[in-house]
C-alpha cells in the first residue's frame, strides 16, 4: 500500500471556465453543467485567466478543469513551471543494454517463442539443440526452456506478482448441518491494483494518448462533443467534489475502470469456468483501450462458489455467492482506497510526476453481471427504479446507495423485492469506497445487451417467429430459406463475415451477431411488413450512432430519435410479442444518452474489450497449460506475457527496437545495405506502399499515415503493355479511348465539358506502357471501427479475374464527387473493372477503369434507411465505363441487390450479385465508417 504527503496548493487558484452552452433537448437538466463561474471577477478577467486551461486542437476547443488539472511535478512532488521539459529518464550505461537478455536478438527470439508462437517446452528445447548444433560457437541463445523462462521471469519491468486470499462462510453452522459449501474455502487470486496502475500510468507507449484532467470538448460552433472518458460530465462532477478541498488542487483525478465476466475455456472438460477481473484507467484515450495496447490488465481471478445440485438453488447459497463476489472486489481494491481520499505521487507516461487521486469509475459488465453488481432482482433495471413489467412505460427515478439504504430502513425484504427489485441484506462493494455508487457507474454494454441481446436474441428471433406464424409451414420454410440465401450470397467485402449457410447455426459468437447485422436488412426487406423492417432499421441506426468514436449533441438527438422510432415500430411484432416489450436489454437503450454524457463514447467501455481480452488472458494460457490444476500455470503465463510486453515498451521507448531485426544486425556490424534491384513502383506515395499478403483484405494501421488510395506493389506480369493489345487481351476494345479521354481530363483541368463530349482526336494518344494491377490499397481514418492507435484503417480493393481459385472479384468503391457536400450526396458509386497506371509525358498516372451507378430517388429507402442505386447503361444496354484517377477513390463500397418480394434461384452465388440485380442497396452498415459517410 502506498501513501504520500499531501501536495501543496498551487497559487493562485484559477477560476473555472465560462459556463458551457447546454442543449436542453439532450442534456439531463438534473446535472449541473461543468464550469460554472464563481466569485465576482468580471467576464473579461475570467476569459483572460482561463486561457491556460483552454486548448485549440484542430477545429476543437478543449476546456480543462481549472482546479483538478493534473499539474506536472518533479520526483519530490513540487509543481513545475509551465512548459517545463519532461524529467530526464535514467538510461542504462550502454545503449545496447537489453538486460536481462544478452542482445536484441535474444529478446526478439524469446518474445517470438513465448508470446507470438506460444511454443511448447519440448519444442523450445529441441530448437535450442538445433541452434547449438548449427552455430559456430555451439552457444545457443538459451540453454533450453528453463533458461528461457528464467530470463523472462527476471525482467523487472511490469512486475506485479500474484497473491491470494480465501473466503468462507462465517455464519453459524448447526452440528447436524452437512451443507458442503459452508465448510469450504474459496480462493481468489489477484495482483495489487495499485502496482498495476503504476505500470499503466507510467507506460511511455501511452504518451500523447492520455488526459490528465477532466475536459469539455467543443467544436467551432459551440456544440459539445463526447469522446474519451475524461470528456464526460461524470469526471467533471467528481473533480468539482475533489476541488472543495484545497489540498487536492493541481492533482489528477484517475478513474479506475473495472470489468468482469465469466468465461468458459472448454465444454469438454470438468472445471472449465473462470472469472477474470480486468482493470484499466479512465485517463487513456478510448482508441488505446480498444487497440489492446496493454491499457487493460488482468488483475484477478474471482472465486466461483459451487455446491451440489440439492443446495445450489437455496436462498442461503445465493446470498453467499453474492457476498463472496462483493467482498472479493472490496478486498482486491483496498490498496487503492487511501489514494481515493489523499493524493499520491505517481509517475506518468510523459515523464512527469503528478499528484493523483483515485476513484472507482465505470464498470464494464453484461446484464447478468450488472444484476449481481447492483444487488437487484433479475429483470429489473440496475440504473433506474422502473417497474420490471413496464420498464419503458413508467416514470422512474435513478437508483442510488442512499435510496437503497433509506428503503431498507423502512421496508421489509418482500416489499423491497416486489416493489423496487432490491435484494435485502447486502449493499454493492462500491458502498465501501468514497464517491462511488454502482448505480451511477455501470457502463453501457453494446455487445451483450444490444447486439447479442436485442438484435440476435430478440429481433432476429421475432422475424422468424412472425414468418412462421402468418405463413403455412411450407411457405414459411421457403421464405426463411430465401432469407438465408440472400445472406449467403452477399457480395464479398473486407472484414465482412461470410454466412455460407445463412444464419442457421447454433454456436453464435459476438462477431457472428455483428456480422449478421451488416447484411440483415436487405435480406428481410420484401418478406416482412415495412414497419418490421423499419423497427430493425431504427434499431441498427441506434447501434451505429452510439458506436461512433466522437458524439456531439446533434448525434445525441439522433440517438433519441432512433430509440423513439424503434419503440414506435417494434409494435409491428405484437403478433409474436403479446406479453409486450418490457425487456431489460431493450430498456437499456433509453439510458444511453445520459451514459454518453457521463462517460463519453461507449466504444471505449464496451464489453467487447473484455471479451477479446479473454482470449489472451484466459483461453490461450489455459490451452498452454497441462489442463490439470491449470490456475497456477495460467497466472505464471500472464505474468510472463506482461513482463515481455513491458520490456518491449521500455526498449522501444529508448529507441532500441528501431528498424527490423535483420537491418539492426547488419548495421551493428557496419555492413552497408544495398538498395533493392527492382525499380520503384508506381504509386501516388510510393514510400508508403506496404506489402500485404494477397489474402489479406483489411488491417489496422499504427503510426501517422495519410489517407490515400495507392496501387498494389507489383503489376500483373506476362500480359501486354501496349494499350491496343492490352484492350484486346482483356476484352475491352475501347480501353485506348477511355485512357485517352482520362489523360485529356488530367492535362486540361480547366475544361468543364464532360470528357465523353470531347472529340477523341483532341485527346492525347497513349504511347507509354500500361501496367495492370490486381488491387489497390485504401488507407483512411476510421476510429469508430477496429483500427490502429491513430484511428487509421487499411483495406484492399480488388479487380481480379480469379479470386482464391474461384470466380473473379470486381469490388465497388466510393468516388469523391463534391467534397463540400456531406453524406452520400457528395459521393458517387462505381465498380472497378481494372486498376492500371499509364505514363504520359514522363508522368505516371495511377488510375482505374470503372463502371458507374446512379442514385435512384432523392432520398434513402424509407424502410431500410439505405440509398438505392442502379447501373448506368448506354443505348445498347451495356454498362457505361470511364477511367478515373486513383486519388478520387475514397474507399471501398458495399452494394447488396434489392430482391424485393422475389426469391433467388437455388444455385445463385455471391459472385453473381453485382451483375444480376437491376437495383442495389448502398450498404452503409457494412462498417462504422461507411455509416458515417453514406448517410
Order of alpha helices (4+ residues) and beta strands (2+ residues): alpha-beta-beta-alpha-alpha-alpha-beta-beta-alpha-beta-beta-alpha-beta-beta-alpha-beta-alpha-alpha-beta-beta-alpha-alpha-alpha-alpha-alpha-alpha-alpha-beta-alpha-alpha-alpha-alpha-alpha-alpha-alpha-beta-beta-alpha-alpha-beta-beta-beta-beta-beta-beta-beta-beta-beta-beta-beta-alpha-beta-alpha
